Amino acid sequence: MRFMSLIRVNESTMPEGGPSPELMEDMGKLIDEMTKAGVLLDTAGLRPSAEATRVHLSGGKMSVTDGPFAEAKEMIGGYAIVQAKSKEEAIEWTKRFLAVHGDEWDITCEVRQVEEPELP
């Protein structure tokens, strides 16, 4: 089963300067461990919302809005796609990911199973 973890951050409370070199080193070790275990399929951080664009369709009308988005307190700051035997296993890997960040970060990860197409 594949799961996507959507990493939600509050950009206004992120540590100034972003991730520390120590966090990046610890994250690299975890990513390496997950890759060697065959669990991690893909992961990446996303650029700040100030550089984002939203495309919205409502009632047949399209609108395009450039960031930053003042009304949003929480933004998707990254993602991870993992291959796990169960949702519980995916959640355990997500907990390890969050623990690496330490006390200065305020992060929420939404773990959702990827819909797999039925084979004929």
Number of C-alpha atoms within 10 A of each C-alpha: 13 19 23 21 21 19 22 18 19 16 19 9 12 14 12 9 6 10 14 12 9 11 14 13 13 15 18 12 13 17 17 13 13 16 14 10 10 12 19 21 14 13 14 11 11 14 11 13 18 11 10 13 13 12 9 11 9 7 5 6 7 9 9 9 11 12 12 14 15 8 6 10 12 15 17 20 19 16 19 19 21 26 21 18 11 12 15 10 15 23 18 11 18 21 12 12 16 18 11 17 18 9 8 9 17 15 19 16 21 15 19 15 17 13 9 8 6 5 4 3
